[in-house]
Amino acid sequence: MAELGSKELITDHTVVTDGIRQAILGGDFAPNQRMVEADLCMQFHASRSAVRAALQELGAQGLIERVANRGARVRSVSLDEAVEITEVRMVVEGLCAARAARNVTDADIAEFTDLRRAIAESAAAGDVFGYSRQNQLLHRRIREISAQRSADEILERLRGQLVRHQFKLAMHPGRMSVSLPEHVAIIDAVCARDSDAAEAAMRAHLRSVITALREVAAAR
């Protein structure tokens, strides 16, 4: 688990917030794990006030929750919440895909063409982790090219809440074979500069994610 080393205590809560957030996203902190302020101060070499402010910010982001008489803990997102979050993503990422199709440059198209090939190769090789990284890159680049800052901020916050469910989806048997043509459809529509098709493809993909979330939950 990464530590923020420094001779002096870190007092900037934004630095501590980012450190704890990355630890949660990276799986260093598990759902429902208690977040003890004294331990976090030692781990991130931060002041108590910076840690307390960081936990408040992460609470606002939906990553941390406070339990009466028990302090803070990593929030566990239920299936119903994961579905609701994905429904919001469907609308917002659909908008981003449409905007990306309008903004995409020739250089972006070349990048997407390479990414399309890499995703297909990872799927063919059964490389779950490589495929997952490329999937995340695709979604991130679409957000960036869309230049929709407000949407990007919303999606980044929602992504943190879904990280555990996304990992389970990535490991679900047969998921790559389902999502590969969906990702290809998104890339092709964006590269064709077809905003309507790009939005429809993104929405269809995230609708498929909701179906998969329910399948994974039912299989447990």
N, C-alpha and C positions, 0 to 999 in steps of 0.2 A: 504494500500500500504506500503510495507516494506521500512523502512528508514535505512540508514547506520549510526548509532549513534556513535559519538566519541567526545571527548572534543576538539580535534584539527581537523582542516580541513583535509579532505582526499585529498592527492595530487597525489596518484597513480591512473592514469586514467584507468588502467585495472580493478580496484575494482569498479569504477563508471560505466565502460562499462558493467560489469557483472550485476550490480544492475539494470541499465536501461533495459538491454536486458531481464532479468527475469521479469521485470515489463511489458514489451511489450508482452512477451510470456504468461504471466499470465492474460492478458487482462486488466491490470490497465491503460494502455494507448491505446486509440482506434485509428484505422486507420484515417489518416489525422489530428490527434490531434497535435497542435503546441507544440514544445518542447522549452520552454523559458529557456534560460540559467540561468537567475537569480532564477527562480523557482526551477530548478533542483539542483542548488547549495544549496538552503535551504533544499530541500527534502532529498538529499543525503549527506548533510553536507560536501560538497566538494568545492575545489577551482575552480575558473572560468576556469583556464587553464586545469584542470583535466576534467571538464565537456565538454569543447570545444573539447579536444582530444578524449573523449569518443564518442561524436556525430560524429566525423570524422570516427572513427573506425566502428561505427554502420552503417554509410553511406556506407562504403566499404563492409559491410556484407549484404547490401540490406534491412536493417530494417528502416533506416532513409533516408529522402531525403531533399535537400535544395531547397527552392523555392525563386526565385529572389524577393527581397524586402520584403519577408515574413519570412525568417529564416528557421529553420528546423521543420520538422513534421514527424510523423510516416507514413511510406510508405504504401499505399494501393495497394495490388497486384490484378491485373485484372484476369479475367478468363483465358484469353489467356496466361498470364504469369504463372498462376498456372499450366496450362496444360504443358507448356514448362518445368517448373521446375520438374514436375512429370515424364516427359519423360527422363530427366537427371537422376532422381532418379531410374528409371526403369533399366538403364544401370548400374549405380554404385551400387545400392542395389542388383542387380542380381549378380554382381561380389562378393559382400560381402556374399551373401547366399551360393554361390559356395565354397568360401574359408571357411566359417563356417562349411560346411558339411565335408570338409577335416580335419578341426582342432578340431571338436567337441570331447569332452571326455565323458566317462561314466557318470561322475558327471553332465556335461552339459545336457546330454540326460535325466537324472533323473529330472533336473530342467525344461526342456522343456516339459516333460511328465506332471508334475504338472501344468505348465502354460497352456498346452493344455486343461486340465480338467477345470481349472479356467475360461478360455475364454469361453468354452462351457456352463459352469454354469451361467456366467454373461449374455450370450446371451439368455439362456432359461428363466432367471429371468427378462429379459428386462432391465437390469442394464446398461444403456448407459455409465455412467461415469466410472463404474468399468471396463467395456469392453474396453473403450478408454484407460484407464491406462494400462491395460494388453497388449493391442495392441502396445502401445508405448514401453513397456518393452520388448516385443518380438523383435521389430525392433532394439532396442538398444542392446540387448544381441547378436543378430546376428552380428551387427557391431563389438561389442567387441570381440566376439569369432573369427571373421574373421581376427583380428589383422592387418587389412589394415588401417593404420593410416591416410594416405592421403584421402582415401575414407571416413573415419569417419569424418574428418574435413569438407570435402565438404558437406556431408549429414547433419551435425549439422548446418551448415550455411543455407542450403536450408530449413531445418525444420522450422527455425525461420520465414522465409518468408511465409510459408504456414499455420501458426498456425490458422489463422481465417478461412480459407477454410476447414481445418481439423475439426474444431469445427462444422461447418455447416454440413459437411458430417456425423459426428457422430450423429447428431440430425435428419438426413434425415430418414423418415419412411422406414423401410424395409432394411436399409443398413446393419445391423448386420447379417441378415439372408443370405445376399449375401457374405459378407466378411468372415464370420465364416469358411465355407469350404475352402476358399482361405488360411486363416491363418493355418488351420489344414494341408493343403497340404504342406505348407512351413515347418512346424514343422516336419511332417512325413518324408519329403525328407532329411532334415538336420539330423534327428536322424538316418536315414538309411545310412547316410554318402554317399548319392548319389548327387554329386555336380551338375551334369547336371540337374537332376530333381529339385534340390533346386533353381537353377538359373531360370529355366523355371517357377516354381511356383511363385517366387517373381515377375518376369516380368508379369505374368498373373494377379497377384493381383494388381499391379500398373496400368496395362492397364485397369482393372476394376475401379480403382480409377478415372482415366481420364473420363471414361464413366459417373461415378457418379457425378463428378464435373460439367459436362455439364448438367446432369439431374437436379441438384440442381439449377443451374443458370437459366435453362428454366422454372422452377417452380416458380420463384420469380415474 
